[in-house]
């Protein structure tokens, strides 16, 4: 397991998938997901600009908080995973 900056949260996974807490490097992916009207059509209005940045910052803060408010995770398929 690897420490990712989230208090008490560590990476975990299987032979095929890796789960890790949201990190600064995930900003582009977060923007693609939460800014996409088609993906968000059943969730909420898509975000853009300052609202998107505020949302990402809040997700990072929540993930890193000492007092558990919620965790945001990124799932990644491992190379060669079946």
N, C-alpha and C positions, 0 to 999 in steps of 0.2 A: 504494500500500500504506500501511497505517496501523499505527503501533506501538500495541499493546494491553496493554503491561505484561509480556508474556511475553518473556523473553530470547531474542532471535534469531527470534521468531515474528512474522509479519505476516499481515494479512488478504490473501486472494487469492480469486479466483473467476472466474466466467464472466458472460455477459450475463444469465443466469437465476439463478445461485446465488452466494452470498457465503459464504466460510469464514473464521472468525476464532477465535482462541483463546478458551477459556472465560474469563469475566470475572465480577466480583462480581454484576453485574446479572442473571446467568443462574441465580441461586439458585432462583427460583420454578420455572423450567423443569426444572432438575435434580431438584427435589423431586417435581414431577409425574411425571417419568419413573421415577426410582429408587424412588419410593414407591408406584407403581402395581402391584398384584399381577398384573394381567393382562399388562402389558408385561414384567414381570420373571419370568414363570412358567418360562421356559426358561433363565434366566440365574442367578438366585439369589433368595433371599427378599427381599421388598421392605424398604426401610429406612424408619425413622421417627424422629422426635425427635432425640436427641443423636447417634445413629448416622448419621443422614442428614446432620446438620451436620458431623460429623467427616469423612465421606466427601467432601462438597463441599469442605471446607477442604483435604483432602489432594489432591484433583484440581486445585484452584487452585495449591497449592504446587508440585505436579509440573509444571504448565504454565508456571509462572514461574521454575522452577529454572534456574540457570546450567549445572549438570551435568544433561544430558538424561536424564530418567527416564521420560518419556512426555509426550505432549501431549493435551489434551482440546480438541476443536474444536466450534464451534457452526455449523451450516449454516442459512442463512437464504435464503429465496426473495426475490429482488429484486422490487420493485413492477413490475408489467407484464411480468415474466419469462414466457416461453413455453417 
